[in-house]
């Protein structure tokens, strides 16, 4: 299956473009292609200035804007070929404490991206999602589940314009601002690391792997899919040993909105999914969408689910250190 893409000469827009994902996406795209324009859309002027100083490509454009502002999105998407939607409120406690704000950004903002993309005639729009969207127990996960549903159903609104919408869903990202690693690094100076529950497991992916997966999905997407990568799990206790070996571990108890294990593909979704070599493709329940005809993939067995607890691939302490870019701590 050929999923190669050619972004040379294209106009690309990435929302949340000054975040961890957006910076890595910009770095990889500029190293591989020469777009006509690569538009970094975000609301943080200071981080945009930092990116301007870090990247000197003439194709770069920086738009101050918020996905809550539909008019600004209309302006930014004029002539755009591809949108990667990565803007979101992502901190679970912040979303719990500011629920109206989380809904405005993660749900209403997603709807604005969809409307603006259709009106501008954008060819492809891929939204970056999270394992927290599966069987959500916190507001962040619930808003991302809503966003996924909006993007999939957005394909029905865009028939006349030809805009196609899909989602890429993956787990915790090494080195992102939401990662627990900076906390562990800070705590190890005192010799005591806090962990909520020793049984906890998580999916783990590097920032570069996340961007590569998104780019692969852009090449594969037909409209209406949720793409899920086959990525390894890690135990939180192993992560502590990788970051802060020899430190005392104190268990504080599960926080509100936190799971012991995460799910990337639920048993109910698996009935609509097919398996490729390195990913799952969740097809839309409405077979009238183009994505409902993934004959290339193999169906999944009854009762199948892809969870961080039940995974064929587990990261060791040494592999975790390698992913974090350190040989030893």
C-alpha positions as CSV (number, residue, x, y, z in Angstrom):
1,X,0.0,0.0,0.0
2,X,1.5,3.3,-1.1
3,X,1.0,6.0,1.6
4,X,3.7,8.3,0.5
5,X,2.9,12.0,0.4
6,X,4.5,14.9,-1.4
7,X,4.2,18.2,0.5
8,X,6.4,20.1,-2.0
9,X,4.6,23.3,-3.2
10,X,1.7,22.7,-0.8
11,X,0.2,25.2,1.7
12,X,0.0,23.6,5.1
13,X,-1.5,24.9,8.3
14,X,-0.9,23.5,11.8
15,X,-3.1,24.7,14.7
16,X,-1.4,24.7,18.0
17,X,1.7,25.2,15.9
18,X,4.0,26.4,18.7
19,X,3.3,23.5,21.0
20,X,5.5,20.4,21.3
21,X,3.9,18.6,18.4
22,X,3.8,21.7,16.2
23,X,7.5,22.5,16.6
24,X,8.5,18.9,15.8
25,X,6.0,18.8,12.9
26,X,7.5,22.0,11.5
27,X,11.1,20.7,11.9
28,X,10.3,17.4,10.1
29,X,8.3,18.9,7.3
30,X,11.0,21.5,6.6
31,X,13.7,18.9,6.6
32,X,11.9,16.7,4.1
33,X,9.9,19.0,1.7
34,X,9.7,22.5,0.4
35,X,6.1,23.7,1.0
36,X,4.9,26.8,-0.7
37,X,3.7,27.9,2.8
38,X,3.8,26.3,6.2
39,X,1.5,28.3,8.5
40,X,2.0,28.2,12.2
41,X,-1.3,29.1,13.9
42,X,-1.3,29.7,17.6
43,X,-2.2,32.2,20.3
44,X,1.2,32.5,21.9
45,X,3.2,35.4,20.4
46,X,6.3,34.7,22.5
47,X,6.6,31.1,21.3
48,X,6.0,32.3,17.7
49,X,8.9,34.6,18.1
50,X,11.1,31.8,19.5
51,X,10.1,29.6,16.5
52,X,10.9,32.4,14.0
53,X,14.4,32.6,15.6
54,X,14.8,28.8,15.4
55,X,13.6,28.2,11.9
56,X,14.6,30.4,9.0
57,X,12.7,28.9,6.1
58,X,11.2,31.5,3.8
59,X,8.0,29.4,3.5
60,X,7.1,29.9,7.2
61,X,4.2,32.1,8.1
62,X,3.1,32.9,11.7
63,X,-0.6,33.6,12.4
64,X,-1.6,34.8,15.9
65,X,-5.1,33.3,16.4
66,X,-7.3,31.1,18.5
67,X,-9.3,28.1,17.2
68,X,-12.2,29.7,19.1
69,X,-12.2,32.5,16.6
70,X,-13.9,31.3,13.4
71,X,-13.2,34.5,11.5
72,X,-9.5,34.3,12.1
73,X,-9.5,30.6,11.0
74,X,-11.2,31.6,7.8
75,X,-8.5,34.1,7.1
76,X,-5.7,31.7,8.0
77,X,-7.0,28.8,5.8
78,X,-7.3,30.8,2.6
79,X,-5.7,28.6,-0.1
80,X,-4.6,25.9,2.3
81,X,-4.2,22.3,1.0
82,X,-3.7,20.5,4.3
83,X,-4.6,21.3,8.0
84,X,-3.2,19.4,10.9
85,X,-5.3,20.2,14.0
86,X,-3.2,20.0,17.1
87,X,-4.5,22.9,19.2
88,X,-6.1,21.8,22.5
89,X,-6.2,22.3,26.2
90,X,-4.4,19.1,27.3
91,X,-3.7,19.3,31.0
92,X,-6.2,17.0,32.8
93,X,-6.4,19.0,36.0
94,X,-6.7,22.3,34.1
95,X,-9.6,21.0,32.1
96,X,-11.3,19.7,35.3
97,X,-11.0,23.0,37.0
98,X,-11.9,25.1,33.9
99,X,-14.5,22.9,32.1
100,X,-16.1,25.7,30.1
101,X,-12.8,26.8,28.7
102,X,-11.9,23.2,27.8
103,X,-15.2,22.8,25.9
104,X,-14.6,26.2,24.1
105,X,-11.2,25.2,22.9
106,X,-11.4,21.4,22.4
107,X,-15.0,21.0,21.2
108,X,-16.2,24.4,19.8
109,X,-12.7,25.0,18.4
110,X,-12.8,21.7,16.6
111,X,-16.1,22.7,15.1
112,X,-14.6,26.0,13.9
113,X,-11.7,24.2,12.3
114,X,-14.2,22.0,10.4
115,X,-16.3,24.9,9.3
116,X,-13.4,27.0,8.2
117,X,-11.8,24.1,6.3
118,X,-14.9,23.3,4.4
119,X,-15.5,27.0,3.5
120,X,-11.9,27.4,2.3
121,X,-12.0,24.2,0.3
122,X,-9.1,22.5,2.1
123,X,-8.4,19.1,0.7
124,X,-7.4,17.2,3.9
125,X,-7.8,17.8,7.6
126,X,-6.3,15.5,10.2
127,X,-7.0,16.0,13.9
128,X,-4.5,14.8,16.5
129,X,-6.3,12.9,19.3
130,X,-5.5,10.9,22.4
131,X,-6.0,7.6,24.2
132,X,-7.9,9.6,26.8
133,X,-10.8,9.9,24.3
134,X,-11.5,6.2,24.7
135,X,-14.0,5.4,27.4
136,X,-13.3,8.8,29.0
137,X,-13.5,9.4,32.7
138,X,-12.2,13.0,32.7
139,X,-13.3,16.2,30.9
140,X,-10.2,16.3,28.7
141,X,-10.9,12.8,27.3
142,X,-14.6,13.7,26.9
143,X,-13.8,16.8,24.9
144,X,-11.4,14.9,22.7
145,X,-14.0,12.2,22.1
146,X,-16.5,14.9,21.0
147,X,-13.8,16.4,18.7
148,X,-13.2,13.0,17.1
149,X,-17.0,12.6,16.5
150,X,-17.2,16.0,15.0
151,X,-14.3,15.4,12.6
152,X,-15.6,12.1,11.4
153,X,-19.2,13.4,10.9
154,X,-17.7,16.5,9.3
155,X,-17.2,14.4,6.1
156,X,-21.0,14.5,5.6
157,X,-21.0,18.3,5.6
158,X,-18.2,18.6,3.1
159,X,-19.4,16.4,0.3
160,X,-19.8,19.3,-2.2
161,X,-16.4,20.8,-1.3
162,X,-14.4,17.6,-1.2
163,X,-12.8,18.3,2.1
164,X,-11.9,15.1,4.0
165,X,-11.5,14.7,7.7
166,X,-9.8,12.0,9.8
167,X,-8.2,11.6,13.2
168,X,-4.9,10.2,14.5
169,X,-5.1,8.9,18.0
170,X,-2.1,7.9,20.1
171,X,-0.8,7.8,23.7
172,X,1.5,9.7,26.1
173,X,4.3,11.6,24.3
174,X,7.9,11.5,25.7
175,X,9.1,15.1,26.2
176,X,5.8,16.8,25.7
177,X,4.7,19.5,28.2
178,X,2.2,17.1,29.7
179,X,4.8,14.4,30.4
180,X,5.4,13.4,34.0
181,X,9.2,13.2,33.3
182,X,10.0,16.8,34.2
183,X,8.2,16.3,37.5
184,X,10.3,13.1,38.3
185,X,13.5,15.0,37.3
186,X,12.6,17.8,39.7
187,X,11.7,15.4,42.5
188,X,14.8,13.2,42.3
189,X,16.9,16.1,43.6
190,X,15.1,15.5,47.0
191,X,15.4,11.8,46.7
192,X,11.6,11.2,46.9
193,X,9.4,10.6,43.8
194,X,5.6,10.6,44.0
195,X,3.6,8.1,42.1
196,X,-0.2,7.8,42.2
197,X,-0.5,4.0,41.8
198,X,2.2,1.4,41.3
199,X,0.0,-0.7,39.0
200,X,-0.3,2.2,36.5
201,X,0.6,1.5,32.8
202,X,0.7,3.9,29.8
203,X,1.2,3.8,26.1
204,X,4.5,5.6,25.2
205,X,5.6,7.3,22.0
206,X,8.2,9.8,21.1
207,X,7.4,13.3,19.7
208,X,9.1,12.3,16.4
209,X,7.2,9.0,16.2
210,X,4.0,10.9,16.7
211,X,4.7,13.3,13.9
212,X,5.8,10.5,11.6
213,X,2.5,8.7,12.4
214,X,0.5,11.8,11.6
215,X,2.3,12.2,8.3
216,X,1.7,8.6,7.4
217,X,-2.0,9.0,8.2
218,X,-2.2,12.1,5.9
219,X,-1.0,9.8,3.1
220,X,-3.4,7.0,3.9
221,X,-6.6,8.9,4.9
222,X,-9.7,8.7,2.7
223,X,-12.0,10.5,5.1
224,X,-13.7,9.2,8.2
225,X,-11.0,7.0,9.8
226,X,-9.5,7.1,13.2
227,X,-5.9,5.8,12.9
228,X,-4.3,4.1,15.9
229,X,-0.6,3.1,16.0
230,X,0.7,-0.1,17.5
231,X,2.9,1.4,20.2
232,X,4.5,-0.1,23.3
233,X,3.4,0.1,26.9
234,X,5.4,1.0,29.9
235,X,5.0,0.6,33.6
236,X,5.1,3.8,35.7
237,X,7.5,2.1,38.1
238,X,9.9,1.3,35.3
239,X,9.7,5.0,34.3
240,X,10.7,6.0,37.8
241,X,13.7,3.6,37.6
242,X,14.7,5.1,34.3
243,X,14.5,8.7,35.5
244,X,15.2,8.6,39.2
245,X,16.9,5.3,40.1
246,X,17.5,4.8,43.8
247,X,14.9,7.3,44.9
248,X,12.3,6.6,47.5
249,X,8.8,6.1,45.9
250,X,5.8,7.4,47.7
251,X,2.3,6.4,46.5
252,X,-0.3,9.2,46.7
253,X,-3.4,7.5,45.3
254,X,-5.3,7.9,42.0
255,X,-6.1,11.5,41.2
256,X,-9.6,12.6,40.0
257,X,-10.0,11.8,36.3
258,X,-7.0,9.4,36.2
259,X,-7.1,5.8,35.0
260,X,-4.8,2.9,36.1
261,X,-4.6,1.7,32.5
262,X,-5.3,3.4,29.2
263,X,-7.1,2.2,26.0
264,X,-6.3,3.1,22.4
265,X,-8.8,0.8,20.8
266,X,-11.9,-0.3,22.7
267,X,-13.7,-3.6,22.2
268,X,-16.7,-1.8,20.7
269,X,-14.5,0.1,18.2
270,X,-12.6,-3.1,17.3
271,X,-15.7,-4.4,15.5
272,X,-15.4,-1.5,13.1
273,X,-11.6,-1.7,12.8
274,X,-9.1,-3.5,10.6
275,X,-5.4,-4.3,11.4
276,X,-2.5,-3.3,9.2
277,X,1.1,-4.1,9.9
278,X,1.8,-1.2,12.3
279,X,-1.6,0.3,13.0
280,X,-5.3,-0.1,13.4
281,X,-7.8,1.7,11.3
282,X,-11.2,2.4,12.9
283,X,-13.7,2.7,10.1
284,X,-16.8,5.0,10.4
285,X,-20.0,3.2,11.4
286,X,-21.7,4.8,8.4
287,X,-20.5,2.8,5.5
288,X,-21.4,5.5,3.0
289,X,-18.1,7.2,3.8
290,X,-15.1,6.3,1.6
291,X,-13.3,5.1,4.7
292,X,-15.8,2.3,5.2
293,X,-14.1,0.1,2.5
294,X,-10.7,-0.8,4.0
295,X,-10.4,-4.2,2.3
296,X,-6.5,-4.1,2.7
297,X,-6.7,-4.7,6.5
298,X,-7.5,-7.8,8.4
299,X,-10.5,-7.8,10.8
300,X,-9.9,-8.2,14.5
301,X,-11.1,-11.1,16.6
302,X,-14.2,-10.8,18.7
303,X,-13.6,-9.2,22.1
304,X,-10.3,-7.6,21.0
305,X,-9.1,-4.4,22.7
306,X,-5.8,-2.6,22.6
307,X,-5.0,-1.5,26.1
308,X,-1.8,-0.4,27.9
309,X,-2.3,-3.4,30.3
310,X,-2.7,-6.0,27.5
311,X,0.1,-5.3,25.0
312,X,2.6,-7.5,23.2
313,X,5.2,-4.8,23.4
314,X,6.7,-3.5,26.7
315,X,9.5,-1.0,27.2
316,X,12.3,-1.8,29.5
317,X,14.1,0.7,31.8
318,X,16.9,0.8,29.3
319,X,14.6,1.4,26.3
320,X,12.8,4.2,28.2
321,X,16.1,5.9,28.8
322,X,16.9,5.6,25.1
323,X,13.6,7.1,24.2
324,X,14.3,10.0,26.5
325,X,17.7,10.5,25.0
326,X,19.8,9.6,28.0
327,X,22.2,6.7,28.4
328,X,22.0,6.7,32.2
329,X,20.7,9.0,34.9
